[in-house]
Amino acid sequence: MVWQQLTANLQVVWAALTAFVVVVLLTPAVGGMARLLGVVDRSEGGRRATPRGVPRLGGLALFLGVLVPSLAFLPLTQTMRGILLGATVATTVGAIDDFRGLAWWQKLAGQVLAAAIPAGFGIRVTSFNFPLIGPHDVQPAVGMTLTIVFIVAVMNMVNFLDGLDGLAAGVCAISALSFCLIDLSLTGQIGAAILAASVFGACIGFLRHNFYPARIFMGDSGAMLLGYSLAAISVQGLLKTAALATLVLPLLVLAVPLVDTSFVVAKRLKHGLPVYLADRTHLHHRFENIGYSQRRAVVYLYGWCAILALTALATHFVPLRPHPPHRSWDWTNVGIDAAVALAAVASSLYVVYLLEIVKLANPFIRRREELARDATVRKSA
């Protein structure tokens, strides 16, 4: 048993290292191909403040970085084949959007198709364990619908987050590492752990070329791949266990893209703007508005994401009560969980202070955000 566990852990490490090497070596070649094809960033006044002409399609290197170790180390069960097939569709749809552009409904249709594939292969929410109510089975049709909605939502969250050099890749790396550690401790979830490790290694390798100043962007192909992969890992390795904590763990690990997307969507609905329209009202852009450099804004968001992920890990690995039949509180664990939770709350309040209180006290920052919103309104008109 110990030998099997050690072998599984080594496979996870080798999967991460393989993904890292593949992406580090292939990303320059993908960037050169993107330049030859003319798939370079042409936006001006949009979400990014980096120079124009940076190649896109970095998602193709990320895809190979995830695919190669998955084929080498994953047990290719029906569910894992479904995940990899869906990842292929997600990357393809994103690459088409990078290359020639897709209407929002075309992109959404592609995302739904990609999300429906793993759901059709049996990767779906089957039950939840609600507090006070207890376990509750979910009807197959409802479970499939919830799974598709969840995967599509996370794909768009990561896509929205990809607005500063290295931001999406770094946040996804932290999330993937967190999922990998949790999956390793869950019986029978070695496949999800290897997939999470592959995503982690691919993201770290891509940061070698994507951290500020970026030499290549992941594009929609990369954002959709990473969002899809993290969501599929959540359903396969976490939500499917039906434990109470798993209702919270993915939300904590993915809290930064979740908060960013919720804030942006609420702002756009408030001002009557299309939800799918690109603008500069995201959390990372608001850091820039208060005078932070790209590098500093990204590092702050990395830190916030890491603290929230640490909270999720503490929730899982440091239980407040020992396993049954013991029912007494473990006060050492209570203290650790309380300290981590306090750090998460403090970091979140600090971000709110920087982005809201500082803005209210500085009319120049308020004016800058109003101009950015007005530019978005003119673009949508």
For each residue, the residues with C-beta under 8 A, 3 or more apart:
1: 4 5
2: 5 6
3: 6 7
4: 1 7 8
5: 1 2 8 9
6: 2 3 9 10
7: 3 4 10 11
8: 4 5 11 12 184 190 193
9: 5 6 12 13 184
10: 6 7 13 14
11: 7 8 14 15 73 190 194
12: 8 9 15 16 73 180 184 190 193 194 197
13: 9 10 16 17 197
14: 10 11 17 18 69 73
15: 11 12 18 19 69 70 72 73 74 194 197 198 201
16: 12 13 19 20 69 180 197 198 200 201 204
17: 13 14 20 21 201
18: 14 15 21 22 68 69 72 73 198 201
19: 15 16 22 23 65 66 68 69 197 198 199 200 201 202 205
20: 16 17 23 24 65 201 202 204 205
21: 17 18 24 25 205
22: 18 19 25 26 61 64 65 68 69 202 205
23: 19 20 26 27 61 62 64 65 201 202 205 206 208
24: 20 21 27 205 208 209
25: 21 22 28 29
26: 22 23 29 30 61 64 65
27: 23 24 30 31 58 61 205 206 208 209 216
28: 25 31 32 209
29: 25 26 32 33 61
30: 26 27 33 34 55 57 58 60 61 216
31: 27 28 34 35 55 57 58 209 215 216
32: 28 29 35 36 55
33: 29 30 36 37 57
34: 30 31 37 39 40 55 56 57 58 216
35: 31 32 38 39 40 55
36: 32 33
37: 33 34 57 99
38: 35
39: 34 35 55 56 57 98 99 219
40: 34 35 52 53 54 55 56
41: 48 50 52 53 54 55 56 217
42: 52 53
43: 46 47 48 52 278
44: 52
45: 375
46: 43 278 279 280
47: 43 163 278 279 280 282 285
48: 41 43 163 164
49: 288 294
50: 41 54 165 212 213 214 294
51: 54
52: 40 41 42 43 44
53: 40 41 42
54: 40 41 50 51 214 215 216 217
55: 30 31 32 34 35 39 40 41 58 215 216 217
56: 34 39 40 41 98 216 217 218 219 221
57: 30 31 33 34 37 39 60 95 98 99 216 219 221
58: 27 30 31 34 55 61 62 206 209 210 216 217 218 219 221 222
59: 62 63 91 94 95 98 218 219 220 221 222 223 224 225
60: 30 57 63 64 91 95 221
61: 22 23 26 27 29 30 58 64 65 206
62: 23 58 59 65 66 91 202 203 206 218 221 222 225 226
63: 59 60 66 67 87 88 91 221 222 225
64: 22 23 26 60 61 67 68
65: 19 20 22 23 26 61 62 68 69 198 201 202 205 206
66: 19 62 63 69 70 87 195 198 199 202 225 229
67: 63 64 70 71 84 87 88
68: 18 19 22 64 65 71 72
69: 14 15 16 18 19 22 65 66 72 73 74 194 197 198 201
70: 15 66 67 73 74 80 84 194 195 198
71: 67 68 74 76 84
72: 15 18 68 69
73: 11 12 14 15 18 69 70 194
74: 15 69 70 71 80 191 194 195
75: 80 190 191
76: 71 80 81
77: 80 81 191
78: 81 82 121 122
79: 82 83 118 121 122 123 191 236
80: 70 74 75 76 77 83 84 191 195
81: 76 77 78 84 85 121
82: 78 79 85 86 117 118 120 121 122 123
83: 79 80 86 87 118 121 123 195 229 232 236
84: 67 70 71 80 81 87 88
85: 81 82 88 89 117 118 121
86: 82 83 89 90 114 115 116 117 118 228 232
87: 63 66 67 83 84 90 91 114 225 228 229 232
88: 63 67 84 85 91 92
89: 85 86 92 93 110 113 114 117
90: 86 87 93 94 110 111 114 155 224 225 227 228
91: 59 60 62 63 87 88 94 95 221 222 224 225
92: 88 89 95 96 110 221
93: 89 90 96 97 102 107 110 111 113 114 220 224
94: 59 90 91 97 98 219 220 221 222 223 224 225
95: 57 59 60 91 92 98 99 219 220 221
96: 92 93 99 100 102 110
97: 93 94 100 101 102 107 219 220 221
98: 39 56 57 59 94 95 219 220 221
99: 37 39 57 95 96
100: 96 97
101: 97
102: 93 96 97 106 107 110
103: 106 107
104: 107 108 274 276
105: 108 109
106: 102 103 109 110
107: 93 97 102 103 104 110 111 220
108: 104 105 111 112 152
109: 105 106 112 113
110: 89 90 92 93 96 102 106 107 113 114
111: 90 93 107 108 114 115 151 152 155 156 224
112: 108 109 115 116 148 152
113: 89 93 109 110 116 117
114: 86 87 89 90 93 110 111 117 151 155 224 228
115: 86 111 112 118 119 147 148 151 152 155 228 231
116: 86 112 113 119 120 144 148
117: 82 85 86 89 113 114 120 121
118: 79 82 83 85 86 115 121 123 124 147 151 232 235 236
119: 115 116 123 124 144 147 148 151
120: 82 116 117 144
121: 78 79 81 82 83 85 117 118
122: 78 79 82
123: 79 82 83 118 119 147 232 235 236 240
124: 118 119 140 143 144 146 147 235
125: 128 138 143 146 147 150 235 239 240
126: 137 138 143 240 242
127: 135 136 137 138 242
128: 125 135 136 138 242 247
129: 134 135 136 242 243 244 247
130: 133 134 136 244 247
131: 244
132:
133: 130 136
134: 129 130
135: 127 128 129 242
136: 127 128 129 130 133
137: 126 127
138: 125 126 127 128 142 143 146
139: 142 143
140: 124 143 144
141: 144 145
142: 138 139 145 146
143: 124 125 126 138 139 140 146 147
144: 116 119 120 124 140 141 147 148
145: 141 142 148 149
146: 124 125 138 142 143 149 150
147: 115 118 119 123 124 125 143 144 150 151 235
148: 112 115 116 119 144 145 151 152
149: 145 146 152 153
150: 125 146 147 153 154 231 234 235
151: 111 114 115 118 119 147 148 154 155 227 228 231 232 235
152: 108 111 112 115 148 149 155 156
153: 149 150 156 157 231 261
154: 150 151 157 158 227 228 230 231 234 254 257
155: 90 111 114 115 151 152 158 159 223 224 227 228 231
156: 111 152 153 159 160 227 261
157: 153 154 160 161 227 254 257 258 260 261
158: 154 155 161 162 168 171 172 223 224 226 227 230 257
159: 155 156 162 220 223 224 227
160: 156 157 163 257 260 261 264 282
161: 157 158 167 168 171 223 256 257 260 261 282 284
162: 158 159 167 168 217 218 222 223
163: 47 48 160 167 280 282 284 285
164: 48 167 212 284 285 288 294 297 298
165: 50 210 211 212 213 214 294 298
166: 169 170 207 210 211 212 214 298
167: 161 162 163 164 170 171 284 297 298 301
168: 158 161 162 171 172 218 222 223 226
169: 166 172 173 203 206 207 210 211 218 222 226
170: 166 167 173 174 203 207 211 298 301 302 305
171: 158 161 167 168 174 175 256 257 301 302 305
172: 158 168 169 175 176 199 203 226 227 230
173: 169 170 176 177 199 200 203 204 207
174: 170 171 177 178 253 302 305 306 309
175: 171 172 178 179 230 253 254 305 309
176: 172 173 179 180 196 197 199 200 203 229 230 233
177: 173 174 180 181 196 200 309
178: 174 175 181 182 253 309 312 313
179: 175 176 182 183 192 193 196 230 233 234 237 238 253
180: 12 16 176 177 183 184 193 196 197 200
181: 177 178 184 185 313 317
182: 178 179 185 186 237 238 249 312 313 316
183: 179 180 186 189 190 192 193 196 233 237 238
184: 8 9 12 180 181 189 190 193
185: 181 182 316 317
186: 182 183 189 192 237 238 241
187:
188:
189: 183 184 186 192 193 236 237
190: 8 11 12 75 183 184 193 194
191: 74 75 77 79 80 194 195 236
192: 179 183 186 189 195 196 233 236 237 238
193: 8 12 179 180 183 184 189 190 196 197 237
194: 11 12 15 69 70 73 74 190 191 197 198
195: 66 70 74 80 83 191 192 198 199 229 232 233 236
196: 176 177 179 180 183 192 193 199 200 233 237
197: 12 13 15 16 19 69 176 180 193 194 200 201
198: 15 16 18 19 65 66 69 70 194 195 201 202
199: 19 66 172 173 176 195 196 202 203 226 229 230 233
200: 16 19 173 176 177 180 196 197 203 204
201: 15 16 17 18 19 20 23 65 69 197 198 204 205
202: 19 20 22 23 62 65 66 198 199 205 206
203: 62 169 170 172 173 176 199 200 206 207 226
204: 16 20 173 200 201 207 208
205: 19 20 21 22 23 24 27 65 201 202 208
206: 23 27 58 61 62 65 169 202 203 209 210 218 222
207: 166 169 170 173 203 204 210 211
208: 23 24 27 204 205 211
209: 24 27 28 31 58 206 214 215 216
210: 58 165 166 169 206 207 214 215 216 217 218
211: 165 166 169 170 207 208 214 298
212: 50 164 165 166 294 295 298
213: 50 165
214: 50 54 165 166 209 210 211 217
215: 31 54 55 209 210
216: 27 30 31 34 54 55 56 57 58 209 210
217: 41 54 55 56 58 162 210 214 222
218: 56 58 59 62 162 168 169 206 210 221 222 223 226
219: 39 56 57 58 59 94 95 97 98 222 223
220: 59 93 94 95 97 98 107 159 223 224
221: 56 57 58 59 60 62 63 91 92 94 95 97 98 218 224 225
222: 58 59 62 63 91 94 162 168 169 206 217 218 219 225 226
223: 59 94 155 158 159 161 162 168 218 219 220 226 227
224: 59 90 91 93 94 111 114 155 158 159 220 221 227 228
225: 59 62 63 66 87 90 91 94 221 222 228 229
226: 62 158 168 169 172 199 203 218 222 223 229 230
227: 90 151 154 155 156 157 158 159 172 223 224 230 231
228: 86 87 90 114 115 151 154 155 224 225 231 232
229: 66 83 87 176 195 199 225 226 232 233
230: 154 158 172 175 176 179 199 226 227 233 234 254
231: 115 150 151 153 154 155 227 228 234 235
232: 83 86 87 118 123 151 195 228 229 235 236
233: 176 179 183 192 195 196 199 229 230 236 237 238
234: 150 154 179 230 231 237 238 239 250 254
235: 118 123 124 125 147 150 151 231 232 238 239 240
236: 79 83 118 123 189 191 192 195 232 233 240
237: 179 182 183 186 189 192 193 196 233 234 240 241
238: 179 182 183 186 192 233 234 235 241 246 249 250
239: 125 234 235 242 246 247 250
240: 123 125 126 235 236 237
241: 186 237 238 246
242: 126 127 128 129 135 239 246
243: 129 246
244: 129 130 131 247 248
245: 248 249 315 316
246: 238 239 241 242 243 249 250
247: 128 129 130 239 244 251
248: 244 245 251 252 312 315
249: 182 238 245 246 252 253 312 315 316
250: 234 238 239 246 253 254
251: 247 248 254 255 258
252: 248 249 255 308 309 311 312 315 344
253: 174 175 178 179 249 250 308 309 312
254: 154 157 175 230 234 250 251 257 258
255: 251 252 258 259 305 308
256: 161 171 259 260 283 301 304 305 308
257: 154 157 158 160 161 171 254 260 261
258: 157 251 254 255 261 262
259: 255 256 262 263 283
260: 157 160 161 256 257 263 264 282 283 284
261: 153 156 157 160 161 257 258 264 265
262: 258 259 265 266
263: 259 260 266 267 281 282 283
264: 160 260 261 267 268 279 281 282
265: 261 262 268 269 275
266: 262 263 269 270
267: 263 264 270 271 273 281 373
268: 264 265 271 273 274 275 277 279 281
269: 265 266 272 273 275
270: 266 267
271: 267 268 373 377
272: 269
273: 267 268 269 277 279 376 377 380
274: 104 268 277 380
275: 265 268 269
276: 104
277: 268 273 274 376 379 380
278: 43 46 47
279: 46 47 264 268 273 282 372 373 375 376 379
280: 46 47 163 285 372 376
281: 263 264 267 268 285 286 369 372 373 376
282: 47 160 161 163 260 263 264 279 285 286
283: 256 259 260 263 286 287 301 351 355
284: 161 163 164 167 260 287 288 297 298 301
285: 47 163 164 280 281 282 288 289 372
286: 281 282 283 289 290 355 359 369
287: 283 284 290 292 296 297 300 301 354 355
288: 49 164 284 285 291 292 293 294 297
289: 285 286 359 365 368 369 372
290: 286 287 354 355 358 359 362 365
291: 288
292: 287 288 296 297 300
293: 288 296 297
294: 49 50 164 165 212 288 297 298
295: 212 298 299
296: 287 292 293 299 300
297: 164 167 284 287 288 292 293 294 300 301
298: 164 165 166 167 170 211 212 284 294 295 301 302
299: 295 296 302 303
300: 287 292 296 297 303 304 351
301: 167 170 171 256 283 284 287 297 298 304 305
302: 170 171 174 298 299 305 306
303: 299 300 306 307 347
304: 256 300 301 307 308 347 348 351
305: 170 171 174 175 255 256 301 302 308 309
306: 174 302 303 309 310
307: 303 304 310 311 340 343 344 347
308: 252 253 255 256 304 305 311 312 344 347 348
309: 174 175 177 178 252 253 305 306 312 313
310: 306 307 313 314 340 343 344
311: 252 307 308 314 315 340 341 343 344
312: 178 182 248 249 252 253 308 309 315 316
313: 178 181 182 309 310 316 317
314: 310 311 317 318 336 337 340 341
315: 245 248 249 252 311 312 318 337
316: 182 185 245 249 312 313
317: 181 185 313 314
318: 314 315 333 336 337 340
319: 322 323 330 333
320: 329 330 333 334 337
321: 326 327 328 329 330
322: 319 326 328 330
323: 319 326
324: 327
325:
326: 321 322 323
327: 321 324
328: 321 322
329: 320 321 334
330: 319 320 321 322 333 334
331: 334 335
332: 335 336
333: 318 319 320 330 336 337
334: 320 329 330 331 337 338
335: 331 332 338 339
336: 314 318 332 333 339 340
337: 314 315 318 320 333 334 340 341
338: 334 335 341 342
339: 335 336 342 343
340: 307 310 311 314 318 336 337 343 344
341: 311 314 337 338 344 345
342: 338 339 345 346
343: 307 310 311 339 340 346 347
344: 252 307 308 310 311 340 341 347 348
345: 341 342 348 349
346: 342 343 349 350
347: 303 304 307 308 343 344 350 351
348: 304 308 344 345 351 352
349: 345 346 352 353
350: 346 347 353 354
351: 283 300 304 347 348 354 355
352: 348 349 355 356 357
353: 349 350 356 357 358
354: 287 290 350 351 357 358
355: 283 286 287 290 351 352 358 359
356: 352 353 359 360
357: 352 353 354 360 361
358: 290 353 354 355 361 362 365
359: 286 289 290 355 356 362 365 366 369
360: 356 357 366
361: 357 358
362: 290 358 359 365 366
363: 366 367
364: 367 368
365: 289 290 358 359 362 368 369
366: 359 360 362 363 369 370
367: 363 364 370 371
368: 289 364 365 371 372
369: 281 286 289 359 365 366 372 373
370: 366 367 373 374
371: 367 368 374 375
372: 279 280 281 285 289 368 369 375 376
373: 267 271 279 281 369 370 376 377
374: 370 371 377 378
375: 45 279 371 372 378 379
376: 273 277 279 280 281 372 373 379 380
377: 271 273 373 374 380 381
378: 374 375 381
379: 277 279 375 376
380: 273 274 277 376 377
381: 377 378
